[in-house]
């Protein structure tokens, strides 16, 4: 599938990311992905994670280092594969892990794949 088609399929997530992008201090493009860094408000809302990927947009509360970017690039590929269905697939994977007695984040199949650098 072409980059254009994959980007279009991930567009609903990217749109959400673009809506939030102005709330971050810095925005840059890296490997065709919009990287937004520096925001204190997510922590004040109880957010415990460094970054979240929405389509082809990475939102990070601090700065994106190479290891984190590699992890988030896997999520970009997941968005490109699953498209808008990823909005359901990711929380479903967390629920499946929780029902199985595992951790809903660490054992989420999408997070496991991102830590391994592979697509589920």
Residue, then its C-alpha position, 0 to 999 in steps of 0.5 A: x500500500x502506498x504511503x499516501x493510502x496508509x496516511x489517508x487510512x490513519x487520517x482520523x487519528x492524525x486529525x485528533x493529533x493535529x487538534x491537540x498539537x497547538x497545545x504543545x511547546x514544540x512541533x517538528x517533522x521527523x521521518x514524515x511524522x509530526x512530533x509535538x513536544x513539551x506540555x505540562x497539562x497532560x500530567x496535571x490531568x493525571x496522564x502517566x505516559x510520556x507519549x501517545x501516537x494519534x495517526x501520524x502525530x506523536x504527542x510527548x510531554x517532554x522530549x522525544x529521544x531516539x528510543x521513544x521515537x522508534x517505539x512511537x513509529x511502530x504505533x504510527x505503522x499500527x495506525x496505518x494498518x488499522x486506521x480508525x479501527x485502531x481507536x477500538x482495537x487498542x482499548x480492546x487489547x487492553x481489556x483482553x489483557x486485563x480480563x486475562x489477569x495481565x496488565x492493561x498497558x504493559x501486556x497490551x499486544x500493541x505495546x508489546x509489539x512497539x517495545x519489540x519494534x514489530x507490528x502485531 
